[in-house]
Amino acid sequence: MRRIPYVMMYFLYFFWCPMRLSSYSDYALRILIYLAVQPDKLPTIAEIAERYGISKNHLMKVAHQLGVGGYIDTVRGRGGGLRLGKPPEQIRLGEVVRFTEQDLAIVECMGMENTCLLTPACVLKGVLGEALQAFVAVLDDYTLADIVRQKRSLTALLGVAV
């Protein structure tokens, strides 16, 4: 049986399993979108979870972290809910992703627990690091306001009134 060289395995993994954001970051961005399309309302976590079909408990954790980061504010009490903590024009997508992603290391050698024997001579880490920087740099070029320009379509898809 022929063995695939270690470096080739990295390339196969990288190209067949493209980099993805965690569901945590996905949900964070969805919460922000939901709030941005309804700036005059105070939706609850339960409402957002129901609209997206996502676990309320999971969204509570995400919303809490967004609150810690100043991206959202919570209004307590009767009639309370969530709202953006700053204008959508000031919320950069790359910043949100860096805040919500615990580990952006897309291969082992980029992480703290690197055991790869090739690291001292391998150029792949630098190439993938450059690709990751480019990915986040593109996200930095966009704000929440940029991605909610089509408010009418988004509110219709979400089934909410403007």
DARA-V379082 format. One record per residue. RES is the residue in one small letter. PHI is phi in degrees with one decimal (NA if undefined). Layout:
# DARA-V379082
RES | PHI
RES | PHI
This chain:
# DARA-V379082
m | NA
r | -87.8
r | -96.8
i | -84.5
p | -56.7
y | -55.9
v | -62.8
m | -64.0
m | -61.8
y | -60.0
f | -62.2
l | -62.2
y | -61.7
f | -63.2
f | -83.8
w | -90.7
c | -120.4
p | -59.7
m | -60.1
r | -133.3
l | -80.7
s | -70.3
s | -62.3
y | -59.7
s | -67.2
d | -57.8
y | -65.8
a | -61.3
l | -65.5
r | -65.2
i | -60.6
l | -61.8
i | -62.2
y | -57.9
l | -70.8
a | -68.9
v | -81.2
q | -131.3
p | -64.2
d | -97.8
k | -114.9
l | -122.7
p | -66.7
t | -94.1
i | -61.6
a | -60.2
e | -63.3
i | -64.1
a | -60.7
e | -65.0
r | -62.3
y | -89.5
g | 69.4
i | -118.2
s | -58.3
k | -61.7
n | -62.6
h | -66.8
l | -64.7
m | -61.2
k | -64.1
v | -65.0
a | -62.1
h | -60.0
q | -65.0
l | -62.2
g | -66.9
v | -58.9
g | -79.7
g | 81.1
y | -77.6
i | -132.9
d | -117.6
t | -110.7
v | -111.5
r | -86.9
g | 92.8
r | -61.1
g | 79.6
g | -79.8
g | 170.0
l | -114.7
r | -150.9
l | -63.8
g | -85.4
k | -152.1
p | -59.8
p | -57.3
e | -68.4
q | -101.4
i | -103.2
r | -84.5
l | -62.4
g | -61.5
e | -64.0
v | -63.5
v | -64.0
r | -62.4
f | -71.8
t | -95.6
e | -84.2
q | -75.9
d | -146.0
l | -94.7
a | -70.7
i | -89.3
v | -138.2
e | -53.9
c | -68.2
m | -88.6
g | -96.9
m | -75.3
e | -102.7
n | -75.5
t | -121.2
c | -67.9
l | -69.0
l | -83.5
t | -50.0
p | -60.2
a | -117.3
c | -88.4
v | -95.7
l | -56.9
k | -56.0
g | -66.0
v | -64.7
l | -68.9
g | -62.7
e | -64.6
a | -64.3
l | -63.9
q | -61.1
a | -65.0
f | -59.1
v | -68.9
a | -62.7
v | -64.4
l | -61.2
d | -65.2
d | -75.6
y | -119.9
t | -111.2
l | -59.5
a | -59.8
d | -63.2
i | -91.3
v | -115.0
r | -59.2
q | -92.4
k | -56.3
r | -60.4
s | -65.9
l | -64.4
t | -65.7
a | -64.2
l | -65.2
l | -81.3
g | 71.1
v | -120.8
a | -88.8
v | -82.9
